[in-house]
């Protein structure tokens, strides 16, 4: 399959929105904000994390201390300055107070969530922005923080699609779900039903025409089917399963650095020869190293000890990494990367690290196939 390059940014008259992969030169990005964030109440989507009868299942949400938000916002602002120094245009969402109740005819939640992680809400594929149909009730209205930005991109020529908004009534969630007697398994022990399509945008990693999806606790097959049908035959979505008790998003498990080189999480090996496609097409698969930051607790509610993998690539050689991750930085440099660092630990509690807290709006690179065995 030939490379496609039609008015790609950098040509002088390219689209305002254009991003097909995780590594082409980054020109514009959305960076989230911690302002307005809360600690979300328990809801059925959180059942994999909370044993029946635990205090978590009675948690009704709460405010985040102002000093915690301020510290996180200072680190996000420093990250923005770093990106702007590198020539990247940065846009920010409107802070929304998530401390108010979320209510629809089908469910209610005592509080919302945050707008720190645009990667979860907005999926950019080519010149299109897709609003994801997320499965957490507390995040139902999170798209509102980005609506002005998305309207601006649409007015400038971008395509804008909102995936079917899920009802999120009780039929979406497996009743009485728990992971004490059986670990999460997408095929035999899913926490979501297939009654309607749901997914987070961060469930997918883009490699040109090929998009990789990890079955997890926030997406279902209906969601992937919707996305494949919507994108059409120009794109191929591949299912890759990993050994992970709480699979959530793929960007601390499988991280492509550039064509022919991908980082993998050795603690979460792929099932069923899931990485065979990479190997067949001469990609080098390199085991990453875990974060030097210890986990506070042994539950998936806390940040993964693989948060080190949640990096943002500015181009095929330049990556942004948390400043303390020296073993990981050494690995990246051994792979020919230039590493930019900034502190980010105060941001983690709001949803993730550099990849989670951004959404690529424009990268200067073609829509191409990097897996010739499929063409």
C-alpha positions as CSV (number, residue, x, y, z in Angstrom):
1,X,0.0,0.0,0.0
2,X,1.5,3.4,-1.0
3,X,2.1,6.2,1.4
4,X,-0.6,8.9,1.3
5,X,0.3,12.5,1.7
6,X,-2.5,14.9,0.8
7,X,-2.0,18.5,2.1
8,X,-0.1,17.3,5.1
9,X,0.8,20.2,7.5
10,X,4.1,21.7,6.6
11,X,3.1,22.0,2.9
12,X,1.7,25.5,3.6
13,X,-1.9,24.7,3.1
14,X,-2.4,21.6,5.1
15,X,-5.3,20.8,7.4
16,X,-5.5,22.3,10.9
17,X,-5.9,18.8,12.3
18,X,-3.7,16.0,11.1
19,X,-2.1,13.1,13.1
20,X,-1.7,9.5,12.0
21,X,0.9,8.1,14.4
22,X,2.7,8.6,17.7
23,X,6.1,9.8,16.4
24,X,5.9,12.3,13.5
25,X,7.1,15.8,14.2
26,X,4.6,17.4,16.6
27,X,3.3,20.8,15.7
28,X,0.2,21.3,17.9
29,X,-1.2,19.6,21.0
30,X,-3.8,19.9,23.7
31,X,-2.5,19.7,27.2
32,X,-4.9,19.1,30.1
33,X,-5.5,21.0,33.3
34,X,-5.9,19.8,36.9
35,X,-8.2,22.7,37.7
36,X,-11.7,21.6,38.7
37,X,-10.7,18.0,39.3
38,X,-12.3,15.8,42.0
39,X,-12.0,12.3,43.3
40,X,-14.7,10.4,41.6
41,X,-17.3,8.4,43.5
42,X,-17.7,4.6,43.1
43,X,-19.7,3.5,40.2
44,X,-20.2,0.1,38.4
45,X,-17.3,0.8,36.0
46,X,-14.9,0.8,38.9
47,X,-15.9,-2.7,40.1
48,X,-12.7,-4.4,38.9
49,X,-10.8,-2.2,41.4
50,X,-13.0,-2.6,44.4
51,X,-13.7,-5.9,46.2
52,X,-17.4,-6.4,47.2
53,X,-17.9,-5.0,50.7
54,X,-14.9,-2.8,50.5
55,X,-14.9,0.9,51.6
56,X,-14.3,1.8,47.9
57,X,-17.8,0.7,47.0
58,X,-19.2,3.2,49.5
59,X,-17.0,6.1,48.4
60,X,-19.2,9.0,47.3
61,X,-16.5,11.3,45.9
62,X,-14.6,14.2,47.3
63,X,-12.7,17.4,46.6
64,X,-9.0,17.5,45.9
65,X,-6.9,19.7,48.2
66,X,-6.2,23.1,46.6
67,X,-2.4,22.7,47.2
68,X,-2.4,19.4,45.3
69,X,-4.2,21.0,42.3
70,X,-1.8,24.0,42.4
71,X,1.3,21.8,42.4
72,X,0.0,19.7,39.5
73,X,-0.9,22.8,37.6
74,X,2.6,24.3,38.1
75,X,4.1,21.1,36.6
76,X,1.6,21.1,33.7
77,X,2.5,24.8,33.0
78,X,6.2,23.9,33.0
79,X,5.5,21.1,30.6
80,X,3.7,23.6,28.3
81,X,6.6,26.0,28.4
82,X,9.0,23.1,27.5
83,X,6.8,22.2,24.5
84,X,6.5,25.8,23.4
85,X,10.3,26.2,23.6
86,X,10.5,23.2,21.2
87,X,8.2,25.1,18.8
88,X,5.0,23.2,19.6
89,X,1.7,25.1,19.7
90,X,-0.2,24.3,22.9
91,X,-4.0,24.6,23.5
92,X,-5.6,24.1,26.9
93,X,-9.2,23.0,27.8
94,X,-11.5,25.2,29.8
95,X,-11.5,24.3,33.5
96,X,-14.8,22.9,34.6
97,X,-15.8,22.3,38.2
98,X,-16.4,18.6,38.4
99,X,-17.7,18.8,42.0
100,X,-21.3,19.0,40.9
101,X,-23.6,16.0,40.4
102,X,-23.8,14.2,37.0
103,X,-27.3,13.3,36.1
104,X,-29.1,11.9,33.0
105,X,-32.4,10.0,32.7
106,X,-30.5,6.8,32.9
107,X,-28.0,7.3,35.8
108,X,-26.6,9.8,38.3
109,X,-23.2,10.3,39.9
110,X,-22.4,12.5,42.9
111,X,-19.5,14.1,41.1
112,X,-17.6,14.1,37.8
113,X,-13.9,13.6,37.2
114,X,-11.4,16.0,35.6
115,X,-10.0,17.4,32.4
116,X,-6.4,16.5,32.9
117,X,-6.3,13.7,30.3
118,X,-7.5,14.8,26.8
119,X,-6.0,11.6,25.5
120,X,-8.9,9.7,26.9
121,X,-11.6,11.9,25.5
122,X,-10.4,12.9,22.0
123,X,-9.1,10.5,19.3
124,X,-7.4,12.2,16.3
125,X,-7.1,10.0,13.2
126,X,-5.9,11.9,10.1
127,X,-7.9,15.1,9.8
128,X,-10.7,14.0,12.1
129,X,-11.4,14.5,15.8
130,X,-13.5,11.8,17.4
131,X,-15.1,12.3,20.8
132,X,-14.9,8.9,22.5
133,X,-17.9,7.2,24.1
134,X,-16.3,6.6,27.5
135,X,-17.7,4.0,29.9
136,X,-17.3,5.9,33.2
137,X,-20.4,7.7,34.3
138,X,-18.4,10.3,36.1
139,X,-16.8,11.3,32.8
140,X,-20.0,11.6,30.8
141,X,-19.8,15.4,30.4
142,X,-16.0,15.7,30.3
143,X,-16.1,16.5,26.6
144,X,-17.6,19.9,27.5
145,X,-14.1,21.1,28.6
146,X,-12.9,20.6,25.0
147,X,-16.0,21.8,23.2
148,X,-14.7,25.3,22.4
149,X,-11.4,23.9,21.1
150,X,-13.1,21.3,19.0
151,X,-15.5,23.9,17.6
152,X,-12.6,26.1,16.6
153,X,-10.9,23.2,14.8
154,X,-14.1,22.3,13.0
155,X,-14.5,25.9,11.9
156,X,-11.0,25.8,10.5
157,X,-11.8,22.7,8.4
158,X,-11.3,19.6,10.6
159,X,-13.7,16.8,10.6
160,X,-15.6,16.3,13.9
161,X,-17.4,13.2,15.0
162,X,-19.0,12.3,18.3
163,X,-19.3,8.6,18.7
164,X,-22.8,7.4,19.7
165,X,-23.3,8.7,23.3
166,X,-23.9,5.6,25.5
167,X,-26.9,5.5,27.8
168,X,-24.7,4.0,30.6
169,X,-27.7,2.5,32.3
170,X,-27.2,-0.7,34.3
171,X,-27.4,-2.9,31.2
172,X,-23.9,-1.8,30.2
173,X,-22.2,-3.2,33.4
174,X,-22.0,-6.8,34.4
175,X,-24.1,-7.1,37.6
176,X,-22.2,-8.0,40.7
177,X,-18.9,-7.9,39.0
178,X,-15.8,-8.7,41.1
179,X,-12.3,-10.0,40.5
180,X,-11.7,-11.9,43.7
181,X,-12.8,-15.3,42.3
182,X,-11.7,-14.7,38.8
183,X,-9.2,-12.2,37.3
184,X,-10.4,-9.9,34.5
185,X,-10.6,-11.7,31.2
186,X,-12.1,-9.9,28.2
187,X,-13.4,-13.2,26.7
188,X,-14.7,-15.0,29.8
189,X,-15.0,-12.4,32.6
190,X,-15.7,-9.0,31.1
191,X,-16.9,-6.1,33.3
192,X,-18.8,-4.5,30.5
193,X,-21.5,-6.0,28.3
194,X,-21.9,-5.4,24.5
195,X,-25.2,-3.5,24.7
196,X,-23.7,-0.3,23.3
197,X,-20.3,0.8,22.0
198,X,-17.9,2.2,24.6
199,X,-14.2,3.0,24.6
200,X,-11.6,5.6,25.8
201,X,-9.5,7.2,23.1
202,X,-6.4,6.0,25.0
203,X,-7.4,2.4,24.4
204,X,-5.7,2.8,20.9
205,X,-2.2,3.3,19.7
206,X,-1.8,4.7,16.1
207,X,0.8,3.4,13.7
208,X,-0.4,4.9,10.4
209,X,-2.9,2.7,8.7
210,X,-2.6,0.2,11.6
211,X,-4.2,0.9,15.0
212,X,-3.6,-1.4,18.0
213,X,-6.2,-2.0,20.7
214,X,-5.8,-3.8,24.0
215,X,-9.0,-5.4,25.3
216,X,-9.5,-3.8,28.7
217,X,-11.9,-2.6,31.4
218,X,-13.0,0.6,29.7
219,X,-13.8,-0.6,26.2
220,X,-15.9,-3.4,24.6
221,X,-15.9,-5.1,21.3
222,X,-18.9,-3.1,20.2
223,X,-16.8,0.1,20.6
224,X,-14.0,-1.3,18.5
225,X,-16.5,-2.5,15.8
226,X,-18.0,1.0,15.7
227,X,-14.6,2.6,15.3
228,X,-13.5,0.2,12.5
229,X,-16.7,0.6,10.6
230,X,-16.5,4.4,11.0
231,X,-12.9,4.6,9.8
232,X,-13.4,2.2,6.9
233,X,-10.9,0.1,5.0
234,X,-8.2,2.7,5.0
235,X,-7.4,1.6,8.6
236,X,-6.9,-1.8,10.3
237,X,-7.6,-2.2,14.0
238,X,-5.6,-5.0,15.6
239,X,-6.5,-6.7,18.8
240,X,-3.5,-7.4,21.1
241,X,-4.1,-9.0,24.5
242,X,-1.6,-8.7,27.4
243,X,-1.2,-10.4,30.8
244,X,-2.6,-7.7,32.9
245,X,-5.0,-8.0,35.9
246,X,-6.3,-4.5,35.4
247,X,-5.8,-3.5,31.7
248,X,-6.9,0.0,31.3
249,X,-5.1,2.0,28.5
250,X,-2.5,0.7,26.1
251,X,0.0,3.5,26.6
252,X,1.9,2.0,29.5
253,X,2.0,-1.4,27.8
254,X,2.9,-0.9,24.1
255,X,4.7,2.3,23.0
256,X,6.0,2.8,19.5
257,X,8.9,5.2,19.3
258,X,9.3,5.3,15.6
259,X,8.8,3.0,12.6
260,X,10.6,-0.2,13.3
261,X,11.0,0.3,17.1
262,X,8.4,-0.3,19.8
263,X,8.7,-0.5,23.6
264,X,6.9,-3.3,25.4
265,X,6.1,-3.8,29.1
266,X,7.9,-7.0,30.2
267,X,5.6,-7.4,33.2
268,X,2.6,-7.6,30.8
269,X,3.7,-10.1,28.1
270,X,1.5,-10.3,25.0
271,X,-0.8,-13.3,24.7
272,X,-1.3,-15.5,21.6
273,X,1.8,-14.2,19.8
274,X,0.2,-10.7,19.9
275,X,3.4,-9.0,18.9
276,X,4.1,-11.3,16.0
277,X,3.0,-8.7,13.4
278,X,5.7,-6.4,14.6
279,X,8.3,-9.1,14.4
280,X,7.2,-10.2,10.9
281,X,7.7,-6.7,9.7
282,X,11.2,-6.2,11.1
283,X,10.2,-4.1,14.1
284,X,12.5,-4.3,17.0
285,X,10.6,-5.0,20.2
286,X,12.5,-3.7,23.3
287,X,11.6,-4.4,26.9
288,X,11.1,-1.2,28.9
289,X,12.1,-0.6,32.5
290,X,9.7,0.2,35.3
291,X,9.3,3.5,37.0
292,X,11.7,4.4,39.9
293,X,8.7,5.8,41.7
294,X,7.3,3.3,44.2
295,X,3.6,2.6,44.1
296,X,1.7,3.7,47.2
297,X,-0.7,0.8,47.2
298,X,-1.1,-2.5,45.4
299,X,-4.4,-1.5,43.7
300,X,-5.1,-0.3,40.2
301,X,-6.6,2.9,41.6
302,X,-3.0,4.1,42.1
303,X,-0.6,5.1,39.3
304,X,1.0,2.2,37.5
305,X,4.6,1.4,38.4
306,X,5.0,1.6,34.6
307,X,4.1,5.2,34.4
308,X,7.6,5.7,33.1
309,X,6.4,4.4,29.7
310,X,3.7,7.1,29.4
311,X,5.9,9.4,27.3
312,X,5.2,12.0,24.6
313,X,7.3,11.9,21.4
314,X,8.0,15.2,19.7
315,X,9.5,13.4,16.7
316,X,11.1,10.1,15.9
317,X,14.1,10.9,18.2
318,X,12.9,13.4,20.8
319,X,10.8,12.3,23.8
320,X,9.6,13.9,27.0
321,X,10.1,11.9,30.2
322,X,9.7,12.5,33.9
323,X,13.0,13.9,35.2
324,X,13.6,11.2,37.9
325,X,13.3,8.2,35.5
326,X,17.1,7.8,35.0
327,X,17.1,4.0,34.1
328,X,14.4,4.6,31.5
329,X,16.2,7.7,30.2
330,X,19.4,5.7,29.8
331,X,17.4,3.0,27.9
332,X,15.9,5.7,25.6
333,X,19.3,7.2,24.9
334,X,20.8,3.8,24.1
335,X,18.0,3.6,21.4
336,X,19.2,6.9,19.9
337,X,16.6,9.2,21.5
338,X,17.1,12.7,22.7
339,X,15.4,13.0,26.0
340,X,13.7,16.2,27.4
341,X,12.8,16.1,31.1
342,X,10.5,17.9,33.5
343,X,8.9,16.9,36.8
344,X,5.4,15.5,36.5
345,X,4.7,13.4,39.7
346,X,2.1,15.8,41.0
347,X,0.0,15.3,37.9
348,X,-0.1,11.5,38.1
349,X,-3.1,11.3,40.5
350,X,-5.2,13.2,38.0
351,X,-5.0,10.4,35.4
352,X,-1.5,9.8,34.1
353,X,1.7,11.2,32.6
354,X,2.7,13.0,29.5
355,X,0.9,10.8,26.9
356,X,-2.3,10.7,28.9
357,X,-2.3,14.5,29.5
358,X,-2.0,15.4,25.9
359,X,-3.9,14.9,22.6
360,X,-1.9,15.3,19.3
361,X,-3.7,17.8,17.1
362,X,-1.2,18.1,14.3
363,X,1.9,16.0,13.4
364,X,3.9,16.6,10.2
365,X,3.8,13.1,8.7
366,X,2.0,11.0,6.1
367,X,-0.6,8.4,6.5
368,X,1.5,5.3,5.7
369,X,1.6,1.6,6.2
370,X,4.4,0.4,8.4
371,X,3.5,-3.3,8.1
372,X,4.1,-4.3,4.5
373,X,3.1,-7.9,5.1
374,X,-0.5,-6.7,5.3
375,X,-0.5,-4.7,2.1
